[in-house]
């Protein structure tokens, strides 16, 4: 009997799109930092569909690009431990989260840029896509 080879899983290609802050009626002032897939948007500035929206979460790999295409930041999204007297963990969906070495004000400004900054999002093989 001939053995059937098992196909090697191929990782999903990185997603191309933009980053932004998102809030909607009923979120009671909560703001999410999101990645919006280009294929689920009419344009860079309009027609963004919820199905293409990804909240930042642990394990994702994000690259943020400046207007001229240079890399502003690239790295893996991971929780941080912060505090003076008592340590606490903050996660990427927390508005006080920014990657090590990037001031919170700078991180937030990239998500508030108008027009939105281009970005690339990759899910690791073990992560579950939010779609």
N, C-alpha and C positions, 0 to 999 in steps of 0.2 A: 504494500500500500504506500502510495506517495504522500509525503507530508506536505500539507498546504502551508506555505510561509505566512507568518503573521505580518501584516503591514506595519511599518514603523509609523507611529503617529507623528504628524507634522505640526509644529506650533502654528497658532493663528498668526497671520501677519500683523504688524503694528497698525493701529488705527490712526488715521490722519484727521485732524480737526482743529479745534480752538478751545481755549480755556476761558472761563467767565465765572462770575458769581450769579447764583440763581435764587430767586425767592418767588413765591406765588401767594395769591390770596389764600388765607387760611393757614399759612405757615407761622403766623404770629411773630413776625420779625426775624425768624430764623433764616440764615443765609447759608447756602451750600456753595462750596467751590467745586466746580464741575468741569468735565471735559465733554465737548460736544463733537460727535462724529460728523465729518464733512458730508458723508453720504446720506445723512439724515437731516440735512439742512438745505434750504433753498439758496442761501448765500452765507457769507461770513458774518453778516450782521442781521439776518432776518430768516424767518421760517424754520426755526429750530424745532425739531420734533422730539417729544419726550423719549421715544424709543431709542434715540441716539445719544441720550444724556447719561453720563457716567459720573457718579459721585466718587471723589477721591477716596480710596480705601487701601488698607494695608496690603502690600504685595504687588501693587501696580508699579510699573516703571514709566516715568513721565519725563518727557523732554519738552522744555518751553523754548520757543524760538523768538528772537527779536525781529523787528520789521525787516531788517536786512538779511535775515536767515541765520545769523550767528546764534549759537546756543547760549541762552541765559542761564539755564539750569538743566541738569539731567541727573536722575537718580531713582532709587527705589523709595516708595512711600512706606514709612514705618512709624509706629507710635514712638513717642518720646517720654522720658521721665523728666519732670521739671519740679521746681520748688526750692524754697529757702530752708524752711523748718521741717516740712513734711513733704516727701516726694509723692507725686501723683503722676499717673500716665495720662497723656493726652493723645488722642487719635486723629488721623488726617481729616476726619469730618468735623472736628472741633474748630471754631473760628480762631482760637489761640494757637493753632498748630502751624508751624513753618519748619522746613528742613533745617538741620544743623548748619550753622554758618550763614544763613540767610535771615536778615532781620524781618520780623513779622510785617512791618510796614511795607517793605520791598515786595515780599511774597504777595501780600494782599493787593498791591498796586498792579501786579502783573495780571491778576484775575479781574481787575476793574478797568483795564485798558480798553480804550475805544479808538479804533476798532479792536476786536478781540485779537489776542496774540495767537499765532499758530502753535500747535503742539502735536506731539506724537505720544500715544498711549499704548502700552503693551501689558497684557496680562501674562503672568508667569504660567507655565504649563499646569501647575497645580491649582491655580485660582479659577474660580467660576465666574464667567462673564456675567455682567448684570443684565444682559438683554433677555 
